[in-house]
Amino acid sequence: MTDTVTLVPLPPDSPELNPVERVWLYLRERFLSHRVLDGYDAIATACCQAWSALTPERLRSLTHQPWVQRVTT
């Protein structure tokens, strides 16, 4: 580890601190909920279709957090 990198553990149950949680919530709500899927292949296909439906703009809007921009610049 270098002196320029500091790891800060996220507190449990804090999805607002992990932007990818909003992506999974969006995918579950819009594409993956209230469905019965017949086996692993159907699940994998549904997940791939849901992920492919994400546009760069939607992904950006879901993961944009002002604090992320402040820490990465």
CHARMM internal coordinates of N, CA and C (Angstrom, degrees):
IC EDIT
DIST 1 N 1 CA 1.4468
DIST 1 CA 1 C 1.5221
ANGL 1 N 1 CA 1 C 108.38
DIST 1 C 2 N 1.3131
ANGL 1 CA 1 C 2 N 116.40
DIHE 1 N 1 CA 1 C 2 N 139.11
DIST 2 N 2 CA 1.4631
ANGL 1 C 2 N 2 CA 118.91
DIHE 1 CA 1 C 2 N 2 CA 179.71
DIST 2 CA 2 C 1.5224
ANGL 2 N 2 CA 2 C 110.54
DIHE 1 C 2 N 2 CA 2 C -93.58
DIST 2 C 3 N 1.3029
ANGL 2 CA 2 C 3 N 116.08
DIHE 2 N 2 CA 2 C 3 N 170.11
DIST 3 N 3 CA 1.4658
ANGL 2 C 3 N 3 CA 121.00
DIHE 2 CA 2 C 3 N 3 CA 179.03
DIST 3 CA 3 C 1.5231
ANGL 3 N 3 CA 3 C 112.50
DIHE 2 C 3 N 3 CA 3 C -72.85
DIST 3 C 4 N 1.3166
ANGL 3 CA 3 C 4 N 117.52
DIHE 3 N 3 CA 3 C 4 N -13.67
DIST 4 N 4 CA 1.4616
ANGL 3 C 4 N 4 CA 120.17
DIHE 3 CA 3 C 4 N 4 CA -177.21
DIST 4 CA 4 C 1.5182
ANGL 4 N 4 CA 4 C 112.86
DIHE 3 C 4 N 4 CA 4 C -92.35
DIST 4 C 5 N 1.3150
ANGL 4 CA 4 C 5 N 118.01
DIHE 4 N 4 CA 4 C 5 N -3.98
DIST 5 N 5 CA 1.4602
ANGL 4 C 5 N 5 CA 121.74
DIHE 4 CA 4 C 5 N 5 CA -178.51
DIST 5 CA 5 C 1.5254
ANGL 5 N 5 CA 5 C 108.96
DIHE 4 C 5 N 5 CA 5 C -116.91
DIST 5 C 6 N 1.3191
ANGL 5 CA 5 C 6 N 115.08
DIHE 5 N 5 CA 5 C 6 N 129.00
DIST 6 N 6 CA 1.4507
ANGL 5 C 6 N 6 CA 120.24
DIHE 5 CA 5 C 6 N 6 CA 176.96
DIST 6 CA 6 C 1.5201
ANGL 6 N 6 CA 6 C 108.31
DIHE 5 C 6 N 6 CA 6 C -124.63
DIST 6 C 7 N 1.3104
ANGL 6 CA 6 C 7 N 116.69
DIHE 6 N 6 CA 6 C 7 N 122.67
DIST 7 N 7 CA 1.4559
ANGL 6 C 7 N 7 CA 120.54
DIHE 6 CA 6 C 7 N 7 CA 177.24
DIST 7 CA 7 C 1.5212
ANGL 7 N 7 CA 7 C 109.01
DIHE 6 C 7 N 7 CA 7 C -87.40
DIST 7 C 8 N 1.3118
ANGL 7 CA 7 C 8 N 115.23
DIHE 7 N 7 CA 7 C 8 N 129.72
DIST 8 N 8 CA 1.4584
ANGL 7 C 8 N 8 CA 120.63
DIHE 7 CA 7 C 8 N 8 CA 179.02
DIST 8 CA 8 C 1.5282
ANGL 8 N 8 CA 8 C 106.25
DIHE 7 C 8 N 8 CA 8 C -122.33
DIST 8 C 9 N 1.3205
ANGL 8 CA 8 C 9 N 118.21
DIHE 8 N 8 CA 8 C 9 N 113.43
DIST 9 N 9 CA 1.4674
ANGL 8 C 9 N 9 CA 119.58
DIHE 8 CA 8 C 9 N 9 CA -179.96
DIST 9 CA 9 C 1.5303
ANGL 9 N 9 CA 9 C 110.66
DIHE 8 C 9 N 9 CA 9 C -68.05
DIST 9 C 10 N 1.3321
ANGL 9 CA 9 C 10 N 115.01
DIHE 9 N 9 CA 9 C 10 N 139.42
DIST 10 N 10 CA 1.4577
ANGL 9 C 10 N 10 CA 120.17
DIHE 9 CA 9 C 10 N 10 CA 177.27
DIST 10 CA 10 C 1.5201
ANGL 10 N 10 CA 10 C 109.37
DIHE 9 C 10 N 10 CA 10 C -79.17
DIST 10 C 11 N 1.3220
ANGL 10 CA 10 C 11 N 117.18
DIHE 10 N 10 CA 10 C 11 N 140.25
DIST 11 N 11 CA 1.4647
ANGL 10 C 11 N 11 CA 118.33
DIHE 10 CA 10 C 11 N 11 CA 176.06
DIST 11 CA 11 C 1.5327
ANGL 11 N 11 CA 11 C 110.01
DIHE 10 C 11 N 11 CA 11 C -67.68
DIST 11 C 12 N 1.3194
ANGL 11 CA 11 C 12 N 117.80
DIHE 11 N 11 CA 11 C 12 N 151.44
DIST 12 N 12 CA 1.4648
ANGL 11 C 12 N 12 CA 119.25
DIHE 11 CA 11 C 12 N 12 CA 178.80
DIST 12 CA 12 C 1.5271
ANGL 12 N 12 CA 12 C 110.20
DIHE 11 C 12 N 12 CA 12 C -66.92
DIST 12 C 13 N 1.3114
ANGL 12 CA 12 C 13 N 115.59
DIHE 12 N 12 CA 12 C 13 N 155.58
DIST 13 N 13 CA 1.4636
ANGL 12 C 13 N 13 CA 122.15
DIHE 12 CA 12 C 13 N 13 CA 178.44
DIST 13 CA 13 C 1.5235
ANGL 13 N 13 CA 13 C 112.50
DIHE 12 C 13 N 13 CA 13 C 55.74
DIST 13 C 14 N 1.3226
ANGL 13 CA 13 C 14 N 116.61
DIHE 13 N 13 CA 13 C 14 N 47.09
DIST 14 N 14 CA 1.4600
ANGL 13 C 14 N 14 CA 120.71
DIHE 13 CA 13 C 14 N 14 CA 177.19
DIST 14 CA 14 C 1.5269
ANGL 14 N 14 CA 14 C 109.82
DIHE 13 C 14 N 14 CA 14 C -134.36
DIST 14 C 15 N 1.3372
ANGL 14 CA 14 C 15 N 117.60
DIHE 14 N 14 CA 14 C 15 N 66.31
DIST 15 N 15 CA 1.4616
ANGL 14 C 15 N 15 CA 120.00
DIHE 14 CA 14 C 15 N 15 CA -177.02
DIST 15 CA 15 C 1.5277
ANGL 15 N 15 CA 15 C 113.45
DIHE 14 C 15 N 15 CA 15 C -61.62
DIST 15 C 16 N 1.3347
ANGL 15 CA 15 C 16 N 117.28
DIHE 15 N 15 CA 15 C 16 N -22.97
DIST 16 N 16 CA 1.4628
ANGL 15 C 16 N 16 CA 119.57
DIHE 15 CA 15 C 16 N 16 CA 179.38
DIST 16 CA 16 C 1.5234
ANGL 16 N 16 CA 16 C 111.96
DIHE 15 C 16 N 16 CA 16 C -66.22
DIST 16 C 17 N 1.3264
ANGL 16 CA 16 C 17 N 117.13
DIHE 16 N 16 CA 16 C 17 N -18.30
DIST 17 N 17 CA 1.4607
ANGL 16 C 17 N 17 CA 120.65
DIHE 16 CA 16 C 17 N 17 CA 178.47
DIST 17 CA 17 C 1.5257
ANGL 17 N 17 CA 17 C 112.38
DIHE 16 C 17 N 17 CA 17 C -90.18
DIST 17 C 18 N 1.3172
ANGL 17 CA 17 C 18 N 117.38
DIHE 17 N 17 CA 17 C 18 N -8.87
DIST 18 N 18 CA 1.4539
ANGL 17 C 18 N 18 CA 121.49
DIHE 17 CA 17 C 18 N 18 CA -179.41
DIST 18 CA 18 C 1.5264
ANGL 18 N 18 CA 18 C 107.85
DIHE 17 C 18 N 18 CA 18 C -122.07
DIST 18 C 19 N 1.3383
ANGL 18 CA 18 C 19 N 118.65
DIHE 18 N 18 CA 18 C 19 N 96.50
DIST 19 N 19 CA 1.4632
ANGL 18 C 19 N 19 CA 122.12
DIHE 18 CA 18 C 19 N 19 CA -173.68
DIST 19 CA 19 C 1.5272
ANGL 19 N 19 CA 19 C 114.78
DIHE 18 C 19 N 19 CA 19 C -55.96
DIST 19 C 20 N 1.3365
ANGL 19 CA 19 C 20 N 118.20
DIHE 19 N 19 CA 19 C 20 N -27.97
DIST 20 N 20 CA 1.4627
ANGL 19 C 20 N 20 CA 118.87
DIHE 19 CA 19 C 20 N 20 CA -178.20
DIST 20 CA 20 C 1.5315
ANGL 20 N 20 CA 20 C 111.37
DIHE 19 C 20 N 20 CA 20 C -66.45
DIST 20 C 21 N 1.3170
ANGL 20 CA 20 C 21 N 117.70
DIHE 20 N 20 CA 20 C 21 N -22.17
DIST 21 N 21 CA 1.4612
ANGL 20 C 21 N 21 CA 120.15
DIHE 20 CA 20 C 21 N 21 CA 177.18
DIST 21 CA 21 C 1.5160
ANGL 21 N 21 CA 21 C 111.20
DIHE 20 C 21 N 21 CA 21 C -60.51
DIST 21 C 22 N 1.3227
ANGL 21 CA 21 C 22 N 116.78
DIHE 21 N 21 CA 21 C 22 N -34.77
DIST 22 N 22 CA 1.4656
ANGL 21 C 22 N 22 CA 119.83
DIHE 21 CA 21 C 22 N 22 CA 177.87
DIST 22 CA 22 C 1.5240
ANGL 22 N 22 CA 22 C 111.35
DIHE 21 C 22 N 22 CA 22 C -67.66
DIST 22 C 23 N 1.3224
ANGL 22 CA 22 C 23 N 117.48
DIHE 22 N 22 CA 22 C 23 N -32.51
DIST 23 N 23 CA 1.4737
ANGL 22 C 23 N 23 CA 120.98
DIHE 22 CA 22 C 23 N 23 CA 177.30
DIST 23 CA 23 C 1.5238
ANGL 23 N 23 CA 23 C 109.63
DIHE 22 C 23 N 23 CA 23 C -65.30
DIST 23 C 24 N 1.3393
ANGL 23 CA 23 C 24 N 117.43
DIHE 23 N 23 CA 23 C 24 N -47.95
DIST 24 N 24 CA 1.4621
ANGL 23 C 24 N 24 CA 120.11
DIHE 23 CA 23 C 24 N 24 CA -179.21
DIST 24 CA 24 C 1.5213
ANGL 24 N 24 CA 24 C 110.73
DIHE 23 C 24 N 24 CA 24 C -63.60
DIST 24 C 25 N 1.3330
ANGL 24 CA 24 C 25 N 117.63
DIHE 24 N 24 CA 24 C 25 N -39.07
DIST 25 N 25 CA 1.4610
ANGL 24 C 25 N 25 CA 121.07
DIHE 24 CA 24 C 25 N 25 CA 177.68
DIST 25 CA 25 C 1.5211
ANGL 25 N 25 CA 25 C 110.34
DIHE 24 C 25 N 25 CA 25 C -61.40
DIST 25 C 26 N 1.3220
ANGL 25 CA 25 C 26 N 117.53
DIHE 25 N 25 CA 25 C 26 N -44.77
DIST 26 N 26 CA 1.4646
ANGL 25 C 26 N 26 CA 122.34
DIHE 25 CA 25 C 26 N 26 CA 178.42
DIST 26 CA 26 C 1.5287
ANGL 26 N 26 CA 26 C 110.58
DIHE 25 C 26 N 26 CA 26 C -60.51
DIST 26 C 27 N 1.3304
ANGL 26 CA 26 C 27 N 116.63
DIHE 26 N 26 CA 26 C 27 N -47.32
DIST 27 N 27 CA 1.4641
ANGL 26 C 27 N 27 CA 119.91
DIHE 26 CA 26 C 27 N 27 CA -178.93
DIST 27 CA 27 C 1.5266
ANGL 27 N 27 CA 27 C 111.25
DIHE 26 C 27 N 27 CA 27 C -63.29
DIST 27 C 28 N 1.3125
ANGL 27 CA 27 C 28 N 117.26
DIHE 27 N 27 CA 27 C 28 N -42.75
DIST 28 N 28 CA 1.4715
ANGL 27 C 28 N 28 CA 120.45
DIHE 27 CA 27 C 28 N 28 CA 178.83
DIST 28 CA 28 C 1.5203
ANGL 28 N 28 CA 28 C 110.72
DIHE 27 C 28 N 28 CA 28 C -63.37
DIST 28 C 29 N 1.3297
ANGL 28 CA 28 C 29 N 117.50
DIHE 28 N 28 CA 28 C 29 N -46.24
DIST 29 N 29 CA 1.4608
ANGL 28 C 29 N 29 CA 120.62
DIHE 28 CA 28 C 29 N 29 CA -177.20
DIST 29 CA 29 C 1.5169
ANGL 29 N 29 CA 29 C 112.57
DIHE 28 C 29 N 29 CA 29 C -67.23
DIST 29 C 30 N 1.3205
ANGL 29 CA 29 C 30 N 117.60
DIHE 29 N 29 CA 29 C 30 N -40.66
DIST 30 N 30 CA 1.4678
ANGL 29 C 30 N 30 CA 120.82
DIHE 29 CA 29 C 30 N 30 CA -173.06
DIST 30 CA 30 C 1.5256
ANGL 30 N 30 CA 30 C 114.65
DIHE 29 C 30 N 30 CA 30 C -90.15
DIST 30 C 31 N 1.3275
ANGL 30 CA 30 C 31 N 116.95
DIHE 30 N 30 CA 30 C 31 N -30.38
DIST 31 N 31 CA 1.4634
ANGL 30 C 31 N 31 CA 118.46
DIHE 30 CA 30 C 31 N 31 CA -170.27
DIST 31 CA 31 C 1.5242
ANGL 31 N 31 CA 31 C 115.37
DIHE 30 C 31 N 31 CA 31 C -126.49
DIST 31 C 32 N 1.3099
ANGL 31 CA 31 C 32 N 118.17
DIHE 31 N 31 CA 31 C 32 N -28.81
DIST 32 N 32 CA 1.4645
ANGL 31 C 32 N 32 CA 118.88
DIHE 31 CA 31 C 32 N 32 CA -166.90
DIST 32 CA 32 C 1.5239
ANGL 32 N 32 CA 32 C 115.05
DIHE 31 C 32 N 32 CA 32 C -113.29
DIST 32 C 33 N 1.3147
ANGL 32 CA 32 C 33 N 118.30
DIHE 32 N 32 CA 32 C 33 N -5.32
DIST 33 N 33 CA 1.4664
ANGL 32 C 33 N 33 CA 118.47
DIHE 32 CA 32 C 33 N 33 CA -177.55
DIST 33 CA 33 C 1.5294
ANGL 33 N 33 CA 33 C 111.37
DIHE 32 C 33 N 33 CA 33 C -91.71
DIST 33 C 34 N 1.3082
ANGL 33 CA 33 C 34 N 114.94
DIHE 33 N 33 CA 33 C 34 N 161.07
DIST 34 N 34 CA 1.4719
ANGL 33 C 34 N 34 CA 123.31
DIHE 33 CA 33 C 34 N 34 CA 177.28
DIST 34 CA 34 C 1.5240
ANGL 34 N 34 CA 34 C 112.35
DIHE 33 C 34 N 34 CA 34 C 55.66
DIST 34 C 35 N 1.3086
ANGL 34 CA 34 C 35 N 115.76
DIHE 34 N 34 CA 34 C 35 N 42.86
DIST 35 N 35 CA 1.4606
ANGL 34 C 35 N 35 CA 121.03
DIHE 34 CA 34 C 35 N 35 CA 178.74
DIST 35 CA 35 C 1.5238
ANGL 35 N 35 CA 35 C 108.86
DIHE 34 C 35 N 35 CA 35 C -134.36
DIST 35 C 36 N 1.3137
ANGL 35 CA 35 C 36 N 115.21
DIHE 35 N 35 CA 35 C 36 N 147.31
DIST 36 N 36 CA 1.4555
ANGL 35 C 36 N 36 CA 120.70
DIHE 35 CA 35 C 36 N 36 CA 172.58
DIST 36 CA 36 C 1.5202
ANGL 36 N 36 CA 36 C 105.82
DIHE 35 C 36 N 36 CA 36 C -110.94
DIST 36 C 37 N 1.3128
ANGL 36 CA 36 C 37 N 115.75
DIHE 36 N 36 CA 36 C 37 N 119.95
DIST 37 N 37 CA 1.4561
ANGL 36 C 37 N 37 CA 120.51
DIHE 36 CA 36 C 37 N 37 CA -177.26
DIST 37 CA 37 C 1.5199
ANGL 37 N 37 CA 37 C 109.01
DIHE 36 C 37 N 37 CA 37 C -110.41
DIST 37 C 38 N 1.2930
ANGL 37 CA 37 C 38 N 115.01
DIHE 37 N 37 CA 37 C 38 N 138.67
DIST 38 N 38 CA 1.4649
ANGL 37 C 38 N 38 CA 121.76
DIHE 37 CA 37 C 38 N 38 CA -173.82
DIST 38 CA 38 C 1.5185
ANGL 38 N 38 CA 38 C 111.69
DIHE 37 C 38 N 38 CA 38 C -94.08
DIST 38 C 39 N 1.3209
ANGL 38 CA 38 C 39 N 116.57
DIHE 38 N 38 CA 38 C 39 N 78.97
DIST 39 N 39 CA 1.4558
ANGL 38 C 39 N 39 CA 120.23
DIHE 38 CA 38 C 39 N 39 CA 172.97
DIST 39 CA 39 C 1.5127
ANGL 39 N 39 CA 39 C 114.41
DIHE 38 C 39 N 39 CA 39 C 98.26
DIST 39 C 40 N 1.3138
ANGL 39 CA 39 C 40 N 113.51
DIHE 39 N 39 CA 39 C 40 N 174.00
DIST 40 N 40 CA 1.4634
ANGL 39 C 40 N 40 CA 122.67
DIHE 39 CA 39 C 40 N 40 CA -175.38
DIST 40 CA 40 C 1.5276
ANGL 40 N 40 CA 40 C 112.01
DIHE 39 C 40 N 40 CA 40 C -59.54
DIST 40 C 41 N 1.3338
ANGL 40 CA 40 C 41 N 117.33
DIHE 40 N 40 CA 40 C 41 N -46.17
DIST 41 N 41 CA 1.4713
ANGL 40 C 41 N 41 CA 120.09
DIHE 40 CA 40 C 41 N 41 CA -177.73
DIST 41 CA 41 C 1.5188
ANGL 41 N 41 CA 41 C 111.60
DIHE 40 C 41 N 41 CA 41 C -60.62
DIST 41 C 42 N 1.3278
ANGL 41 CA 41 C 42 N 117.37
DIHE 41 N 41 CA 41 C 42 N -40.17
DIST 42 N 42 CA 1.4627
ANGL 41 C 42 N 42 CA 121.06
DIHE 41 CA 41 C 42 N 42 CA 178.71
DIST 42 CA 42 C 1.5284
ANGL 42 N 42 CA 42 C 110.82
DIHE 41 C 42 N 42 CA 42 C -66.29
DIST 42 C 43 N 1.3191
ANGL 42 CA 42 C 43 N 116.40
DIHE 42 N 42 CA 42 C 43 N -38.05
DIST 43 N 43 CA 1.4708
ANGL 42 C 43 N 43 CA 120.72
DIHE 42 CA 42 C 43 N 43 CA 178.36
DIST 43 CA 43 C 1.5308
ANGL 43 N 43 CA 43 C 109.78
DIHE 42 C 43 N 43 CA 43 C -65.93
DIST 43 C 44 N 1.3227
ANGL 43 CA 43 C 44 N 116.35
DIHE 43 N 43 CA 43 C 44 N -47.01
DIST 44 N 44 CA 1.4668
ANGL 43 C 44 N 44 CA 120.56
DIHE 43 CA 43 C 44 N 44 CA -179.92
DIST 44 CA 44 C 1.5270
ANGL 44 N 44 CA 44 C 110.92
DIHE 43 C 44 N 44 CA 44 C -61.94
DIST 44 C 45 N 1.3222
ANGL 44 CA 44 C 45 N 117.20
DIHE 44 N 44 CA 44 C 45 N -41.35
DIST 45 N 45 CA 1.4623
ANGL 44 C 45 N 45 CA 121.39
DIHE 44 CA 44 C 45 N 45 CA 178.53
DIST 45 CA 45 C 1.5202
ANGL 45 N 45 CA 45 C 111.17
DIHE 44 C 45 N 45 CA 45 C -63.83
DIST 45 C 46 N 1.3312
ANGL 45 CA 45 C 46 N 117.25
DIHE 45 N 45 CA 45 C 46 N -45.57
DIST 46 N 46 CA 1.4672
ANGL 45 C 46 N 46 CA 121.22
DIHE 45 CA 45 C 46 N 46 CA 179.28
DIST 46 CA 46 C 1.5236
ANGL 46 N 46 CA 46 C 111.01
DIHE 45 C 46 N 46 CA 46 C -61.59
DIST 46 C 47 N 1.3200
ANGL 46 CA 46 C 47 N 116.86
DIHE 46 N 46 CA 46 C 47 N -40.96
DIST 47 N 47 CA 1.4718
ANGL 46 C 47 N 47 CA 120.56
DIHE 46 CA 46 C 47 N 47 CA 179.18
DIST 47 CA 47 C 1.5236
ANGL 47 N 47 CA 47 C 111.01
DIHE 46 C 47 N 47 CA 47 C -66.37
DIST 47 C 48 N 1.3015
ANGL 47 CA 47 C 48 N 117.04
DIHE 47 N 47 CA 47 C 48 N -41.55
DIST 48 N 48 CA 1.4716
ANGL 47 C 48 N 48 CA 121.01
DIHE 47 CA 47 C 48 N 48 CA 178.79
DIST 48 CA 48 C 1.5303
ANGL 48 N 48 CA 48 C 110.90
DIHE 47 C 48 N 48 CA 48 C -64.68
DIST 48 C 49 N 1.3197
ANGL 48 CA 48 C 49 N 117.20
DIHE 48 N 48 CA 48 C 49 N -41.38
DIST 49 N 49 CA 1.4633
ANGL 48 C 49 N 49 CA 120.82
DIHE 48 CA 48 C 49 N 49 CA 178.48
DIST 49 CA 49 C 1.5214
ANGL 49 N 49 CA 49 C 110.73
DIHE 48 C 49 N 49 CA 49 C -65.21
DIST 49 C 50 N 1.3267
ANGL 49 CA 49 C 50 N 116.30
DIHE 49 N 49 CA 49 C 50 N -41.91
DIST 50 N 50 CA 1.4664
ANGL 49 C 50 N 50 CA 120.15
DIHE 49 CA 49 C 50 N 50 CA 179.04
DIST 50 CA 50 C 1.5274
ANGL 50 N 50 CA 50 C 109.86
DIHE 49 C 50 N 50 CA 50 C -63.11
DIST 50 C 51 N 1.3176
ANGL 50 CA 50 C 51 N 117.14
DIHE 50 N 50 CA 50 C 51 N -46.89
DIST 51 N 51 CA 1.4612
ANGL 50 C 51 N 51 CA 120.98
DIHE 50 CA 50 C 51 N 51 CA -179.75
DIST 51 CA 51 C 1.5229
ANGL 51 N 51 CA 51 C 111.07
DIHE 50 C 51 N 51 CA 51 C -62.36
DIST 51 C 52 N 1.3347
ANGL 51 CA 51 C 52 N 117.07
DIHE 51 N 51 CA 51 C 52 N -39.55
DIST 52 N 52 CA 1.4602
ANGL 51 C 52 N 52 CA 120.98
DIHE 51 CA 51 C 52 N 52 CA -179.51
DIST 52 CA 52 C 1.5258
ANGL 52 N 52 CA 52 C 112.18
DIHE 51 C 52 N 52 CA 52 C -68.41
DIST 52 C 53 N 1.3270
ANGL 52 CA 52 C 53 N 117.17
DIHE 52 N 52 CA 52 C 53 N -22.24
DIST 53 N 53 CA 1.4576
ANGL 52 C 53 N 53 CA 120.88
DIHE 52 CA 52 C 53 N 53 CA 179.48
DIST 53 CA 53 C 1.5322
ANGL 53 N 53 CA 53 C 112.27
DIHE 52 C 53 N 53 CA 53 C -76.16
DIST 53 C 54 N 1.3232
ANGL 53 CA 53 C 54 N 116.90
DIHE 53 N 53 CA 53 C 54 N -13.90
DIST 54 N 54 CA 1.4620
ANGL 53 C 54 N 54 CA 119.89
DIHE 53 CA 53 C 54 N 54 CA 178.12
DIST 54 CA 54 C 1.5225
ANGL 54 N 54 CA 54 C 110.14
DIHE 53 C 54 N 54 CA 54 C -72.49
DIST 54 C 55 N 1.3104
ANGL 54 CA 54 C 55 N 116.28
DIHE 54 N 54 CA 54 C 55 N 125.97
DIST 55 N 55 CA 1.4625
ANGL 54 C 55 N 55 CA 120.19
DIHE 54 CA 54 C 55 N 55 CA 174.72
DIST 55 CA 55 C 1.5304
ANGL 55 N 55 CA 55 C 107.93
DIHE 54 C 55 N 55 CA 55 C -92.06
DIST 55 C 56 N 1.3165
ANGL 55 CA 55 C 56 N 117.28
DIHE 55 N 55 CA 55 C 56 N 159.26
DIST 56 N 56 CA 1.4671
ANGL 55 C 56 N 56 CA 118.76
DIHE 55 CA 55 C 56 N 56 CA 177.11
DIST 56 CA 56 C 1.5374
ANGL 56 N 56 CA 56 C 112.31
DIHE 55 C 56 N 56 CA 56 C -57.06
DIST 56 C 57 N 1.3314
ANGL 56 CA 56 C 57 N 116.32
DIHE 56 N 56 CA 56 C 57 N -37.25
DIST 57 N 57 CA 1.4624
ANGL 56 C 57 N 57 CA 119.76
DIHE 56 CA 56 C 57 N 57 CA 179.75
DIST 57 CA 57 C 1.5270
ANGL 57 N 57 CA 57 C 110.93
DIHE 56 C 57 N 57 CA 57 C -65.72
DIST 57 C 58 N 1.3369
ANGL 57 CA 57 C 58 N 117.08
DIHE 57 N 57 CA 57 C 58 N -42.94
DIST 58 N 58 CA 1.4666
ANGL 57 C 58 N 58 CA 120.34
DIHE 57 CA 57 C 58 N 58 CA 179.98
DIST 58 CA 58 C 1.5274
ANGL 58 N 58 CA 58 C 109.91
DIHE 57 C 58 N 58 CA 58 C -65.54
DIST 58 C 59 N 1.3125
ANGL 58 CA 58 C 59 N 116.84
DIHE 58 N 58 CA 58 C 59 N -43.43
DIST 59 N 59 CA 1.4587
ANGL 58 C 59 N 59 CA 120.74
DIHE 58 CA 58 C 59 N 59 CA 179.26
DIST 59 CA 59 C 1.5349
ANGL 59 N 59 CA 59 C 110.76
DIHE 58 C 59 N 59 CA 59 C -61.25
DIST 59 C 60 N 1.3103
ANGL 59 CA 59 C 60 N 115.86
DIHE 59 N 59 CA 59 C 60 N -41.91
DIST 60 N 60 CA 1.4556
ANGL 59 C 60 N 60 CA 120.59
DIHE 59 CA 59 C 60 N 60 CA 178.19
DIST 60 CA 60 C 1.5290
ANGL 60 N 60 CA 60 C 110.79
DIHE 59 C 60 N 60 CA 60 C -63.57
DIST 60 C 61 N 1.3277
ANGL 60 CA 60 C 61 N 117.27
DIHE 60 N 60 CA 60 C 61 N -43.16
DIST 61 N 61 CA 1.4631
ANGL 60 C 61 N 61 CA 119.83
DIHE 60 CA 60 C 61 N 61 CA -178.70
DIST 61 CA 61 C 1.5274
ANGL 61 N 61 CA 61 C 111.60
DIHE 60 C 61 N 61 CA 61 C -68.05
DIST 61 C 62 N 1.3166
ANGL 61 CA 61 C 62 N 117.29
DIHE 61 N 61 CA 61 C 62 N -32.98
DIST 62 N 62 CA 1.4608
ANGL 61 C 62 N 62 CA 120.58
DIHE 61 CA 61 C 62 N 62 CA 179.81
DIST 62 CA 62 C 1.5254
ANGL 62 N 62 CA 62 C 112.37
DIHE 61 C 62 N 62 CA 62 C -73.55
DIST 62 C 63 N 1.3055
ANGL 62 CA 62 C 63 N 116.49
DIHE 62 N 62 CA 62 C 63 N -34.41
DIST 63 N 63 CA 1.4627
ANGL 62 C 63 N 63 CA 119.37
DIHE 62 CA 62 C 63 N 63 CA -173.43
DIST 63 CA 63 C 1.5196
ANGL 63 N 63 CA 63 C 113.99
DIHE 62 C 63 N 63 CA 63 C -100.20
DIST 63 C 64 N 1.3247
ANGL 63 CA 63 C 64 N 117.41
DIHE 63 N 63 CA 63 C 64 N -5.90
DIST 64 N 64 CA 1.4631
ANGL 63 C 64 N 64 CA 119.15
DIHE 63 CA 63 C 64 N 64 CA -178.89
DIST 64 CA 64 C 1.5253
ANGL 64 N 64 CA 64 C 110.34
DIHE 63 C 64 N 64 CA 64 C -68.84
DIST 64 C 65 N 1.3011
ANGL 64 CA 64 C 65 N 114.49
DIHE 64 N 64 CA 64 C 65 N 123.69
DIST 65 N 65 CA 1.4582
ANGL 64 C 65 N 65 CA 122.40
DIHE 64 CA 64 C 65 N 65 CA 175.08
DIST 65 CA 65 C 1.5223
ANGL 65 N 65 CA 65 C 106.67
DIHE 64 C 65 N 65 CA 65 C -135.40
DIST 65 C 66 N 1.3185
ANGL 65 CA 65 C 66 N 117.90
DIHE 65 N 65 CA 65 C 66 N 129.26
DIST 66 N 66 CA 1.4746
ANGL 65 C 66 N 66 CA 118.87
DIHE 65 CA 65 C 66 N 66 CA -178.91
DIST 66 CA 66 C 1.5266
ANGL 66 N 66 CA 66 C 113.01
DIHE 65 C 66 N 66 CA 66 C -55.98
DIST 66 C 67 N 1.3248
ANGL 66 CA 66 C 67 N 117.54
DIHE 66 N 66 CA 66 C 67 N -36.05
DIST 67 N 67 CA 1.4674
ANGL 66 C 67 N 67 CA 118.98
DIHE 66 CA 66 C 67 N 67 CA -177.51
DIST 67 CA 67 C 1.5229
ANGL 67 N 67 CA 67 C 111.40
DIHE 66 C 67 N 67 CA 67 C -68.43
DIST 67 C 68 N 1.3419
ANGL 67 CA 67 C 68 N 117.96
DIHE 67 N 67 CA 67 C 68 N -28.90
DIST 68 N 68 CA 1.4649
ANGL 67 C 68 N 68 CA 120.31
DIHE 67 CA 67 C 68 N 68 CA 178.68
DIST 68 CA 68 C 1.5237
ANGL 68 N 68 CA 68 C 109.97
DIHE 67 C 68 N 68 CA 68 C -65.95
DIST 68 C 69 N 1.2982
ANGL 68 CA 68 C 69 N 115.91
DIHE 68 N 68 CA 68 C 69 N -43.07
DIST 69 N 69 CA 1.4639
ANGL 68 C 69 N 69 CA 119.89
DIHE 68 CA 68 C 69 N 69 CA 179.81
DIST 69 CA 69 C 1.5303
ANGL 69 N 69 CA 69 C 110.70
DIHE 68 C 69 N 69 CA 69 C -63.70
DIST 69 C 70 N 1.3184
ANGL 69 CA 69 C 70 N 116.97
DIHE 69 N 69 CA 69 C 70 N -39.16
DIST 70 N 70 CA 1.4656
ANGL 69 C 70 N 70 CA 120.00
DIHE 69 CA 69 C 70 N 70 CA 179.66
DIST 70 CA 70 C 1.5285
ANGL 70 N 70 CA 70 C 111.94
DIHE 69 C 70 N 70 CA 70 C -65.39
DIST 70 C 71 N 1.3301
ANGL 70 CA 70 C 71 N 117.29
DIHE 70 N 70 CA 70 C 71 N -34.72
DIST 71 N 71 CA 1.4707
ANGL 70 C 71 N 71 CA 119.82
DIHE 70 CA 70 C 71 N 71 CA -176.54
DIST 71 CA 71 C 1.5194
ANGL 71 N 71 CA 71 C 111.73
DIHE 70 C 71 N 71 CA 71 C -83.09
DIST 71 C 72 N 1.3095
ANGL 71 CA 71 C 72 N 117.97
DIHE 71 N 71 CA 71 C 72 N -24.91
DIST 72 N 72 CA 1.4637
ANGL 71 C 72 N 72 CA 119.99
DIHE 71 CA 71 C 72 N 72 CA -175.70
DIST 72 CA 72 C 1.5028
ANGL 72 N 72 CA 72 C 113.75
DIHE 71 C 72 N 72 CA 72 C -94.25
DIST 72 C 73 N 1.3309
ANGL 72 CA 72 C 73 N 118.91
DIHE 72 N 72 CA 72 C 73 N -6.66
DIST 73 N 73 CA 1.4782
ANGL 72 C 73 N 73 CA 119.50
DIHE 72 CA 72 C 73 N 73 CA -179.57
DIST 73 CA 73 C 1.4972
ANGL 73 N 73 CA 73 C 110.82
DIHE 72 C 73 N 73 CA 73 C -102.58
END
COOR INIT
IC SEED 1 N 1 CA 1 C
IC BUILD
